[in-house]
Amino acid sequence: MVKTVHLTQDQVQHFVNVTSKCDFDIDICYNRYVVDAKSFLGVYGLDFGKPLTVSYDGYNAEFEALLKEIAIAC
């Protein structure tokens, strides 16, 4: 699944904590830059002023709830 989200610098630690609990791969990307969403430094290095794309292939209730909070309405 693919979702478009907006993260702030304050939300990065919580985002990484939630994604780290998931037993499936999660990528977050902006343009050509793709990083592991479970990596604090990788996520923190992205441009928070732009929409980010989260790609994943699994289900975790806490992760889905987080995505609903930070999702961008399209």
PDB file with SEQRES, HELIX, SHEET and CRYST1 records, atoms N, CA, C and O in Angstrom:
SEQRES   1 A   74  MET VAL LYS THR VAL HIS LEU THR GLN ASP GLN VAL GLN          
SEQRES   2 A   74  HIS PHE VAL ASN VAL THR SER LYS CYS ASP PHE ASP ILE          
SEQRES   3 A   74  ASP ILE CYS TYR ASN ARG TYR VAL VAL ASP ALA LYS SER          
SEQRES   4 A   74  PHE LEU GLY VAL TYR GLY LEU ASP PHE GLY LYS PRO LEU          
SEQRES   5 A   74  THR VAL SER TYR ASP GLY TYR ASN ALA GLU PHE GLU ALA          
SEQRES   6 A   74  LEU LEU LYS GLU ILE ALA ILE ALA CYS                          
HELIX    1 AA1 GLN A    9  GLN A   11  5                                   3    
HELIX    2 AA2 VAL A   12  SER A   20  1                                   9    
HELIX    3 AA3 PHE A   40  TYR A   44  1                                   5    
HELIX    4 AA4 ALA A   61  ILE A   70  1                                  10    
SHEET    1 AA1 4 VAL A   2  VAL A   5  0                                        
SHEET    2 AA1 4 LEU A  52  TYR A  56 -1                                        
SHEET    3 AA1 4 ILE A  26  TYR A  30 -1                                        
SHEET    4 AA1 4 TYR A  33  ASP A  36 -1                                        
CRYST1    1.000    1.000    1.000  90.00  90.00  90.00 P 1           1          
ATOM      1  N   MET A   1       0.846  -1.163   0.000  1.00  0.00           N  
ATOM      2  CA  MET A   1       0.000   0.000   0.000  1.00  0.00           C  
ATOM      3  C   MET A   1       0.898   1.234   0.000  1.00  0.00           C  
ATOM      4  O   MET A   1       2.045   1.198   0.443  1.00  0.00           O  
ATOM      5  N   VAL A   2       0.340   2.314  -0.507  1.00  0.00           N  
ATOM      6  CA  VAL A   2       1.081   3.561  -0.596  1.00  0.00           C  
ATOM      7  C   VAL A   2       0.212   4.679  -0.031  1.00  0.00           C  
ATOM      8  O   VAL A   2      -0.956   4.812  -0.398  1.00  0.00           O  
ATOM      9  N   LYS A   3       0.783   5.478   0.858  1.00  0.00           N  
ATOM     10  CA  LYS A   3       0.079   6.617   1.452  1.00  0.00           C  
ATOM     11  C   LYS A   3       0.973   7.838   1.377  1.00  0.00           C  
ATOM     12  O   LYS A   3       2.196   7.734   1.475  1.00  0.00           O  
ATOM     13  N   THR A   4       0.358   8.991   1.202  1.00  0.00           N  
ATOM     14  CA  THR A   4       1.086  10.253   1.211  1.00  0.00           C  
ATOM     15  C   THR A   4       0.866  10.913   2.563  1.00  0.00           C  
ATOM     16  O   THR A   4      -0.269  11.058   3.017  1.00  0.00           O  
ATOM     17  N   VAL A   5       1.962  11.311   3.201  1.00  0.00           N  
ATOM     18  CA  VAL A   5       1.886  11.856   4.556  1.00  0.00           C  
ATOM     19  C   VAL A   5       2.694  13.143   4.664  1.00  0.00           C  
ATOM     20  O   VAL A   5       3.492  13.478   3.789  1.00  0.00           O  
ATOM     21  N   HIS A   6       2.465  13.843   5.750  1.00  0.00           N  
ATOM     22  CA  HIS A   6       3.257  15.031   6.085  1.00  0.00           C  
ATOM     23  C   HIS A   6       3.765  14.843   7.508  1.00  0.00           C  
ATOM     24  O   HIS A   6       2.978  14.712   8.445  1.00  0.00           O  
ATOM     25  N   LEU A   7       5.072  14.832   7.660  1.00  0.00           N  
ATOM     26  CA  LEU A   7       5.704  14.682   8.975  1.00  0.00           C  
ATOM     27  C   LEU A   7       6.337  15.997   9.393  1.00  0.00           C  
ATOM     28  O   LEU A   7       6.778  16.783   8.554  1.00  0.00           O  
ATOM     29  N   THR A   8       6.377  16.226  10.686  1.00  0.00           N  
ATOM     30  CA  THR A   8       7.136  17.340  11.226  1.00  0.00           C  
ATOM     31  C   THR A   8       8.340  16.757  11.965  1.00  0.00           C  
ATOM     32  O   THR A   8       8.382  15.559  12.245  1.00  0.00           O  
ATOM     33  N   GLN A   9       9.297  17.591  12.272  1.00  0.00           N  
ATOM     34  CA  GLN A   9      10.476  17.122  12.994  1.00  0.00           C  
ATOM     35  C   GLN A   9      10.105  16.549  14.351  1.00  0.00           C  
ATOM     36  O   GLN A   9      10.759  15.624  14.831  1.00  0.00           O  
ATOM     37  N   ASP A  10       9.071  17.082  14.969  1.00  0.00           N  
ATOM     38  CA  ASP A  10       8.640  16.601  16.283  1.00  0.00           C  
ATOM     39  C   ASP A  10       8.004  15.219  16.218  1.00  0.00           C  
ATOM     40  O   ASP A  10       7.997  14.502  17.218  1.00  0.00           O  
ATOM     41  N   GLN A  11       7.475  14.835  15.075  1.00  0.00           N  
ATOM     42  CA  GLN A  11       6.782  13.558  14.925  1.00  0.00           C  
ATOM     43  C   GLN A  11       7.698  12.408  14.528  1.00  0.00           C  
ATOM     44  O   GLN A  11       7.278  11.251  14.567  1.00  0.00           O  
ATOM     45  N   VAL A  12       8.932  12.697  14.150  1.00  0.00           N  
ATOM     46  CA  VAL A  12       9.826  11.667  13.621  1.00  0.00           C  
ATOM     47  C   VAL A  12      10.077  10.551  14.630  1.00  0.00           C  
ATOM     48  O   VAL A  12       9.973   9.376  14.276  1.00  0.00           O  
ATOM     49  N   GLN A  13      10.401  10.880  15.862  1.00  0.00           N  
ATOM     50  CA  GLN A  13      10.707   9.848  16.863  1.00  0.00           C  
ATOM     51  C   GLN A  13       9.514   8.920  17.077  1.00  0.00           C  
ATOM     52  O   GLN A  13       9.685   7.702  17.135  1.00  0.00           O  
ATOM     53  N   HIS A  14       8.319   9.473  17.192  1.00  0.00           N  
ATOM     54  CA  HIS A  14       7.119   8.647  17.374  1.00  0.00           C  
ATOM     55  C   HIS A  14       6.880   7.781  16.138  1.00  0.00           C  
ATOM     56  O   HIS A  14       6.547   6.602  16.264  1.00  0.00           O  
ATOM     57  N   PHE A  15       7.047   8.354  14.950  1.00  0.00           N  
ATOM     58  CA  PHE A  15       6.864   7.610  13.703  1.00  0.00           C  
ATOM     59  C   PHE A  15       7.813   6.414  13.642  1.00  0.00           C  
ATOM     60  O   PHE A  15       7.391   5.301  13.330  1.00  0.00           O  
ATOM     61  N   VAL A  16       9.083   6.639  13.936  1.00  0.00           N  
ATOM     62  CA  VAL A  16      10.073   5.564  13.891  1.00  0.00           C  
ATOM     63  C   VAL A  16       9.783   4.512  14.961  1.00  0.00           C  
ATOM     64  O   VAL A  16       9.948   3.320  14.705  1.00  0.00           O  
ATOM     65  N   ASN A  17       9.356   4.926  16.150  1.00  0.00           N  
ATOM     66  CA  ASN A  17       9.015   3.968  17.201  1.00  0.00           C  
ATOM     67  C   ASN A  17       7.875   3.054  16.769  1.00  0.00           C  
ATOM     68  O   ASN A  17       7.923   1.847  17.005  1.00  0.00           O  
ATOM     69  N   VAL A  18       6.855   3.622  16.140  1.00  0.00           N  
ATOM     70  CA  VAL A  18       5.706   2.826  15.689  1.00  0.00           C  
ATOM     71  C   VAL A  18       6.113   1.897  14.546  1.00  0.00           C  
ATOM     72  O   VAL A  18       5.754   0.720  14.556  1.00  0.00           O  
ATOM     73  N   THR A  19       6.852   2.403  13.569  1.00  0.00           N  
ATOM     74  CA  THR A  19       7.244   1.556  12.438  1.00  0.00           C  
ATOM     75  C   THR A  19       8.183   0.432  12.873  1.00  0.00           C  
ATOM     76  O   THR A  19       8.174  -0.643  12.273  1.00  0.00           O  
ATOM     77  N   SER A  20       8.979   0.662  13.891  1.00  0.00           N  
ATOM     78  CA  SER A  20       9.909  -0.365  14.364  1.00  0.00           C  
ATOM     79  C   SER A  20       9.190  -1.570  14.956  1.00  0.00           C  
ATOM     80  O   SER A  20       9.759  -2.660  15.019  1.00  0.00           O  
ATOM     81  N   LYS A  21       7.961  -1.389  15.384  1.00  0.00           N  
ATOM     82  CA  LYS A  21       7.177  -2.495  15.948  1.00  0.00           C  
ATOM     83  C   LYS A  21       6.538  -3.367  14.872  1.00  0.00           C  
ATOM     84  O   LYS A  21       6.021  -4.441  15.180  1.00  0.00           O  
ATOM     85  N   CYS A  22       6.566  -2.929  13.629  1.00  0.00           N  
ATOM     86  CA  CYS A  22       5.946  -3.667  12.534  1.00  0.00           C  
ATOM     87  C   CYS A  22       6.884  -4.761  12.038  1.00  0.00           C  
ATOM     88  O   CYS A  22       8.099  -4.568  11.980  1.00  0.00           O  
ATOM     89  N   ASP A  23       6.313  -5.916  11.678  1.00  0.00           N  
ATOM     90  CA  ASP A  23       7.127  -7.039  11.220  1.00  0.00           C  
ATOM     91  C   ASP A  23       7.180  -7.124   9.695  1.00  0.00           C  
ATOM     92  O   ASP A  23       7.378  -8.205   9.140  1.00  0.00           O  
ATOM     93  N   PHE A  24       7.006  -6.001   9.022  1.00  0.00           N  
ATOM     94  CA  PHE A  24       7.087  -5.935   7.566  1.00  0.00           C  
ATOM     95  C   PHE A  24       7.903  -4.702   7.181  1.00  0.00           C  
ATOM     96  O   PHE A  24       8.096  -3.796   7.992  1.00  0.00           O  
ATOM     97  N   ASP A  25       8.372  -4.679   5.949  1.00  0.00           N  
ATOM     98  CA  ASP A  25       9.195  -3.563   5.477  1.00  0.00           C  
ATOM     99  C   ASP A  25       8.348  -2.334   5.212  1.00  0.00           C  
ATOM    100  O   ASP A  25       7.240  -2.427   4.684  1.00  0.00           O  
ATOM    101  N   ILE A  26       8.886  -1.174   5.587  1.00  0.00           N  
ATOM    102  CA  ILE A  26       8.228   0.104   5.353  1.00  0.00           C  
ATOM    103  C   ILE A  26       9.281   1.056   4.802  1.00  0.00           C  
ATOM    104  O   ILE A  26      10.337   1.252   5.404  1.00  0.00           O  
ATOM    105  N   ASP A  27       8.979   1.640   3.658  1.00  0.00           N  
ATOM    106  CA  ASP A  27       9.869   2.629   3.056  1.00  0.00           C  
ATOM    107  C   ASP A  27       9.174   3.970   3.052  1.00  0.00           C  
ATOM    108  O   ASP A  27       7.951   4.043   2.935  1.00  0.00           O  
ATOM    109  N   ILE A  28       9.947   5.025   3.179  1.00  0.00           N  
ATOM    110  CA  ILE A  28       9.414   6.376   3.075  1.00  0.00           C  
ATOM    111  C   ILE A  28      10.299   7.106   2.072  1.00  0.00           C  
ATOM    112  O   ILE A  28      11.526   7.014   2.125  1.00  0.00           O  
ATOM    113  N   CYS A  29       9.663   7.829   1.161  1.00  0.00           N  
ATOM    114  CA  CYS A  29      10.462   8.444   0.112  1.00  0.00           C  
ATOM    115  C   CYS A  29       9.978   9.832  -0.256  1.00  0.00           C  
ATOM    116  O   CYS A  29       8.829  10.212  -0.028  1.00  0.00           O  
ATOM    117  N   TYR A  30      10.911  10.566  -0.834  1.00  0.00           N  
ATOM    118  CA  TYR A  30      10.654  11.885  -1.386  1.00  0.00           C  
ATOM    119  C   TYR A  30      11.477  11.972  -2.663  1.00  0.00           C  
ATOM    120  O   TYR A  30      12.701  11.840  -2.626  1.00  0.00           O  
ATOM    121  N   ASN A  31      10.817  12.192  -3.782  1.00  0.00           N  
ATOM    122  CA  ASN A  31      11.475  12.171  -5.102  1.00  0.00           C  
ATOM    123  C   ASN A  31      12.210  10.855  -5.290  1.00  0.00           C  
ATOM    124  O   ASN A  31      11.590   9.792  -5.265  1.00  0.00           O  
ATOM    125  N   ARG A  32      13.524  10.912  -5.479  1.00  0.00           N  
ATOM    126  CA  ARG A  32      14.305   9.693  -5.718  1.00  0.00           C  
ATOM    127  C   ARG A  32      14.873   9.099  -4.436  1.00  0.00           C  
ATOM    128  O   ARG A  32      15.444   8.009  -4.474  1.00  0.00           O  
ATOM    129  N   TYR A  33      14.737   9.767  -3.327  1.00  0.00           N  
ATOM    130  CA  TYR A  33      15.328   9.312  -2.081  1.00  0.00           C  
ATOM    131  C   TYR A  33      14.380   8.367  -1.362  1.00  0.00           C  
ATOM    132  O   TYR A  33      13.280   8.757  -0.972  1.00  0.00           O  
ATOM    133  N   VAL A  34      14.809   7.129  -1.190  1.00  0.00           N  
ATOM    134  CA  VAL A  34      14.020   6.122  -0.494  1.00  0.00           C  
ATOM    135  C   VAL A  34      14.823   5.668   0.714  1.00  0.00           C  
ATOM    136  O   VAL A  34      15.984   5.280   0.588  1.00  0.00           O  
ATOM    137  N   VAL A  35      14.193   5.720   1.897  1.00  0.00           N  
ATOM    138  CA  VAL A  35      14.875   5.285   3.120  1.00  0.00           C  
ATOM    139  C   VAL A  35      13.982   4.316   3.883  1.00  0.00           C  
ATOM    140  O   VAL A  35      12.766   4.280   3.696  1.00  0.00           O  
ATOM    141  N   ASP A  36      14.610   3.546   4.734  1.00  0.00           N  
ATOM    142  CA  ASP A  36      13.895   2.632   5.613  1.00  0.00           C  
ATOM    143  C   ASP A  36      13.175   3.465   6.671  1.00  0.00           C  
ATOM    144  O   ASP A  36      13.811   4.246   7.380  1.00  0.00           O  
ATOM    145  N   ALA A  37      11.862   3.308   6.784  1.00  0.00           N  
ATOM    146  CA  ALA A  37      11.076   4.098   7.737  1.00  0.00           C  
ATOM    147  C   ALA A  37      11.380   3.732   9.186  1.00  0.00           C  
ATOM    148  O   ALA A  37      10.921   4.418  10.100  1.00  0.00           O  
ATOM    149  N   LYS A  38      12.133   2.680   9.411  1.00  0.00           N  
ATOM    150  CA  LYS A  38      12.492   2.276  10.766  1.00  0.00           C  
ATOM    151  C   LYS A  38      13.814   2.896  11.210  1.00  0.00           C  
ATOM    152  O   LYS A  38      14.282   2.654  12.322  1.00  0.00           O  
ATOM    153  N   SER A  39      14.411   3.700  10.325  1.00  0.00           N  
ATOM    154  CA  SER A  39      15.689   4.343  10.595  1.00  0.00           C  
ATOM    155  C   SER A  39      15.470   5.803  10.979  1.00  0.00           C  
ATOM    156  O   SER A  39      15.005   6.598  10.163  1.00  0.00           O  
ATOM    157  N   PHE A  40      15.803   6.155  12.213  1.00  0.00           N  
ATOM    158  CA  PHE A  40      15.620   7.529  12.669  1.00  0.00           C  
ATOM    159  C   PHE A  40      16.424   8.499  11.807  1.00  0.00           C  
ATOM    160  O   PHE A  40      15.890   9.506  11.343  1.00  0.00           O  
ATOM    161  N   LEU A  41      17.693   8.202  11.594  1.00  0.00           N  
ATOM    162  CA  LEU A  41      18.541   9.113  10.816  1.00  0.00           C  
ATOM    163  C   LEU A  41      18.074   9.215   9.370  1.00  0.00           C  
ATOM    164  O   LEU A  41      18.123  10.290   8.772  1.00  0.00           O  
ATOM    165  N   GLY A  42      17.623   8.102   8.808  1.00  0.00           N  
ATOM    166  CA  GLY A  42      17.128   8.124   7.438  1.00  0.00           C  
ATOM    167  C   GLY A  42      15.903   9.005   7.294  1.00  0.00           C  
ATOM    168  O   GLY A  42      15.831   9.827   6.380  1.00  0.00           O  
ATOM    169  N   VAL A  43      14.944   8.842   8.183  1.00  0.00           N  
ATOM    170  CA  VAL A  43      13.706   9.626   8.131  1.00  0.00           C  
ATOM    171  C   VAL A  43      13.999  11.084   8.457  1.00  0.00           C  
ATOM    172  O   VAL A  43      13.463  11.984   7.810  1.00  0.00           O  
ATOM    173  N   TYR A  44      14.834  11.321   9.441  1.00  0.00           N  
ATOM    174  CA  TYR A  44      15.129  12.697   9.863  1.00  0.00           C  
ATOM    175  C   TYR A  44      15.852  13.483   8.765  1.00  0.00           C  
ATOM    176  O   TYR A  44      15.799  14.713   8.745  1.00  0.00           O  
ATOM    177  N   GLY A  45      16.518  12.787   7.866  1.00  0.00           N  
ATOM    178  CA  GLY A  45      17.241  13.438   6.789  1.00  0.00           C  
ATOM    179  C   GLY A  45      16.375  13.875   5.616  1.00  0.00           C  
ATOM    180  O   GLY A  45      16.871  14.520   4.692  1.00  0.00           O  
ATOM    181  N   LEU A  46      15.093  13.535   5.637  1.00  0.00           N  
ATOM    182  CA  LEU A  46      14.192  13.904   4.546  1.00  0.00           C  
ATOM    183  C   LEU A  46      13.712  15.340   4.686  1.00  0.00           C  
ATOM    184  O   LEU A  46      13.842  15.943   5.752  1.00  0.00           O  
ATOM    185  N   ASP A  47      13.162  15.883   3.618  1.00  0.00           N  
ATOM    186  CA  ASP A  47      12.633  17.250   3.595  1.00  0.00           C  
ATOM    187  C   ASP A  47      11.204  17.238   4.139  1.00  0.00           C  
ATOM    188  O   ASP A  47      10.301  16.715   3.485  1.00  0.00           O  
ATOM    189  N   PHE A  48      10.989  17.804   5.322  1.00  0.00           N  
ATOM    190  CA  PHE A  48       9.663  17.774   5.954  1.00  0.00           C  
ATOM    191  C   PHE A  48       8.709  18.814   5.382  1.00  0.00           C  
ATOM    192  O   PHE A  48       7.522  18.811   5.709  1.00  0.00           O  
ATOM    193  N   GLY A  49       9.204  19.684   4.550  1.00  0.00           N  
ATOM    194  CA  GLY A  49       8.349  20.693   3.933  1.00  0.00           C  
ATOM    195  C   GLY A  49       7.558  20.155   2.755  1.00  0.00           C  
ATOM    196  O   GLY A  49       6.663  20.833   2.249  1.00  0.00           O  
ATOM    197  N   LYS A  50       7.870  18.969   2.319  1.00  0.00           N  
ATOM    198  CA  LYS A  50       7.231  18.353   1.159  1.00  0.00           C  
ATOM    199  C   LYS A  50       6.450  17.109   1.572  1.00  0.00           C  
ATOM    200  O   LYS A  50       6.755  16.496   2.595  1.00  0.00           O  
ATOM    201  N   PRO A  51       5.451  16.734   0.784  1.00  0.00           N  
ATOM    202  CA  PRO A  51       4.736  15.474   1.055  1.00  0.00           C  
ATOM    203  C   PRO A  51       5.684  14.285   0.899  1.00  0.00           C  
ATOM    204  O   PRO A  51       6.520  14.260  -0.004  1.00  0.00           O  
ATOM    205  N   LEU A  52       5.545  13.321   1.774  1.00  0.00           N  
ATOM    206  CA  LEU A  52       6.365  12.112   1.739  1.00  0.00           C  
ATOM    207  C   LEU A  52       5.464  10.918   1.406  1.00  0.00           C  
ATOM    208  O   LEU A  52       4.284  10.907   1.757  1.00  0.00           O  
ATOM    209  N   THR A  53       6.021   9.932   0.737  1.00  0.00           N  
ATOM    210  CA  THR A  53       5.269   8.749   0.354  1.00  0.00           C  
ATOM    211  C   THR A  53       5.727   7.568   1.191  1.00  0.00           C  
ATOM    212  O   THR A  53       6.919   7.265   1.247  1.00  0.00           O  
ATOM    213  N   VAL A  54       4.785   6.902   1.840  1.00  0.00           N  
ATOM    214  CA  VAL A  54       5.076   5.730   2.657  1.00  0.00           C  
ATOM    215  C   VAL A  54       4.576   4.499   1.898  1.00  0.00           C  
ATOM    216  O   VAL A  54       3.406   4.428   1.521  1.00  0.00           O  
ATOM    217  N   SER A  55       5.468   3.535   1.678  1.00  0.00           N  
ATOM    218  CA  SER A  55       5.129   2.295   0.987  1.00  0.00           C  
ATOM    219  C   SER A  55       5.318   1.135   1.956  1.00  0.00           C  
ATOM    220  O   SER A  55       6.344   1.035   2.628  1.00  0.00           O  
ATOM    221  N   TYR A  56       4.325   0.265   2.019  1.00  0.00           N  
ATOM    222  CA  TYR A  56       4.415  -0.883   2.926  1.00  0.00           C  
ATOM    223  C   TYR A  56       3.526  -2.002   2.424  1.00  0.00           C  
ATOM    224  O   TYR A  56       2.654  -1.790   1.581  1.00  0.00           O  
ATOM    225  N   ASP A  57       3.753  -3.185   2.946  1.00  0.00           N  
ATOM    226  CA  ASP A  57       3.001  -4.353   2.505  1.00  0.00           C  
ATOM    227  C   ASP A  57       2.687  -5.236   3.709  1.00  0.00           C  
ATOM    228  O   ASP A  57       3.202  -6.348   3.821  1.00  0.00           O  
ATOM    229  N   GLY A  58       1.855  -4.747   4.592  1.00  0.00           N  
ATOM    230  CA  GLY A  58       1.479  -5.483   5.791  1.00  0.00           C  
ATOM    231  C   GLY A  58       0.460  -4.688   6.571  1.00  0.00           C  
ATOM    232  O   GLY A  58       0.019  -3.626   6.132  1.00  0.00           O  
ATOM    233  N   TYR A  59       0.083  -5.205   7.735  1.00  0.00           N  
ATOM    234  CA  TYR A  59      -0.911  -4.510   8.553  1.00  0.00           C  
ATOM    235  C   TYR A  59      -0.499  -4.510  10.016  1.00  0.00           C  
ATOM    236  O   TYR A  59      -0.091  -5.532  10.569  1.00  0.00           O  
ATOM    237  N   ASN A  60      -0.616  -3.338  10.626  1.00  0.00           N  
ATOM    238  CA  ASN A  60      -0.420  -3.165  12.058  1.00  0.00           C  
ATOM    239  C   ASN A  60      -1.386  -2.058  12.481  1.00  0.00           C  
ATOM    240  O   ASN A  60      -1.347  -0.963  11.919  1.00  0.00           O  
ATOM    241  N   ALA A  61      -2.242  -2.321  13.449  1.00  0.00           N  
ATOM    242  CA  ALA A  61      -3.295  -1.380  13.837  1.00  0.00           C  
ATOM    243  C   ALA A  61      -2.723  -0.043  14.308  1.00  0.00           C  
ATOM    244  O   ALA A  61      -3.242   1.011  13.941  1.00  0.00           O  
ATOM    245  N   GLU A  62      -1.668  -0.075  15.110  1.00  0.00           N  
ATOM    246  CA  GLU A  62      -1.074   1.167  15.615  1.00  0.00           C  
ATOM    247  C   GLU A  62      -0.478   1.988  14.463  1.00  0.00           C  
ATOM    248  O   GLU A  62      -0.600   3.213  14.438  1.00  0.00           O  
ATOM    249  N   PHE A  63       0.161   1.306  13.519  1.00  0.00           N  
ATOM    250  CA  PHE A  63       0.738   1.969  12.362  1.00  0.00           C  
ATOM    251  C   PHE A  63      -0.354   2.594  11.489  1.00  0.00           C  
ATOM    252  O   PHE A  63      -0.200   3.723  11.022  1.00  0.00           O  
ATOM    253  N   GLU A  64      -1.438   1.879  11.271  1.00  0.00           N  
ATOM    254  CA  GLU A  64      -2.555   2.409  10.471  1.00  0.00           C  
ATOM    255  C   GLU A  64      -3.171   3.641  11.140  1.00  0.00           C  
ATOM    256  O   GLU A  64      -3.531   4.602  10.461  1.00  0.00           O  
ATOM    257  N   ALA A  65      -3.291   3.611  12.465  1.00  0.00           N  
ATOM    258  CA  ALA A  65      -3.825   4.763  13.191  1.00  0.00           C  
ATOM    259  C   ALA A  65      -2.910   5.973  13.039  1.00  0.00           C  
ATOM    260  O   ALA A  65      -3.385   7.095  12.865  1.00  0.00           O  
ATOM    261  N   LEU A  66      -1.603   5.748  13.105  1.00  0.00           N  
ATOM    262  CA  LEU A  66      -0.641   6.824  12.914  1.00  0.00           C  
ATOM    263  C   LEU A  66      -0.747   7.407  11.507  1.00  0.00           C  
ATOM    264  O   LEU A  66      -0.723   8.626  11.335  1.00  0.00           O  
ATOM    265  N   LEU A  67      -0.863   6.545  10.509  1.00  0.00           N  
ATOM    266  CA  LEU A  67      -0.979   7.024   9.137  1.00  0.00           C  
ATOM    267  C   LEU A  67      -2.234   7.876   8.947  1.00  0.00           C  
ATOM    268  O   LEU A  67      -2.210   8.853   8.198  1.00  0.00           O  
ATOM    269  N   LYS A  68      -3.312   7.519   9.607  1.00  0.00           N  
ATOM    270  CA  LYS A  68      -4.534   8.325   9.511  1.00  0.00           C  
ATOM    271  C   LYS A  68      -4.323   9.719  10.076  1.00  0.00           C  
ATOM    272  O   LYS A  68      -4.882  10.686   9.560  1.00  0.00           O  
ATOM    273  N   GLU A  69      -3.525   9.836  11.130  1.00  0.00           N  
ATOM    274  CA  GLU A  69      -3.249  11.119  11.758  1.00  0.00           C  
ATOM    275  C   GLU A  69      -2.408  12.035  10.865  1.00  0.00           C  
ATOM    276  O   GLU A  69      -2.636  13.244  10.819  1.00  0.00           O  
ATOM    277  N   ILE A  70      -1.434  11.450  10.154  1.00  0.00           N  
ATOM    278  CA  ILE A  70      -0.499  12.276   9.406  1.00  0.00           C  
ATOM    279  C   ILE A  70      -0.743  12.261   7.906  1.00  0.00           C  
ATOM    280  O   ILE A  70       0.010  12.882   7.157  1.00  0.00           O  
ATOM    281  N   ALA A  71      -1.775  11.569   7.453  1.00  0.00           N  
ATOM    282  CA  ALA A  71      -2.056  11.468   6.023  1.00  0.00           C  
ATOM    283  C   ALA A  71      -2.495  12.806   5.448  1.00  0.00           C  
ATOM    284  O   ALA A  71      -3.104  13.631   6.130  1.00  0.00           O  
ATOM    285  N   ILE A  72      -2.175  12.994   4.194  1.00  0.00           N  
ATOM    286  CA  ILE A  72      -2.593  14.177   3.455  1.00  0.00           C  
ATOM    287  C   ILE A  72      -3.810  13.782   2.637  1.00  0.00           C  
ATOM    288  O   ILE A  72      -3.786  12.779   1.923  1.00  0.00           O  
ATOM    289  N   ALA A  73      -4.863  14.561   2.738  1.00  0.00           N  
ATOM    290  CA  ALA A  73      -6.067  14.290   1.951  1.00  0.00           C  
ATOM    291  C   ALA A  73      -5.772  14.567   0.486  1.00  0.00           C  
ATOM    292  O   ALA A  73      -5.286  15.641   0.130  1.00  0.00           O  
ATOM    293  N   CYS A  74      -6.065  13.605  -0.342  1.00  0.00           N  
ATOM    294  CA  CYS A  74      -5.814  13.759  -1.783  1.00  0.00           C  
ATOM    295  C   CYS A  74      -7.131  13.811  -2.537  1.00  0.00           C  
ATOM    296  O   CYS A  74      -7.137  13.937  -3.762  1.00  0.00           O  
TER     297      CYS A  74                                                      
END                                                                             
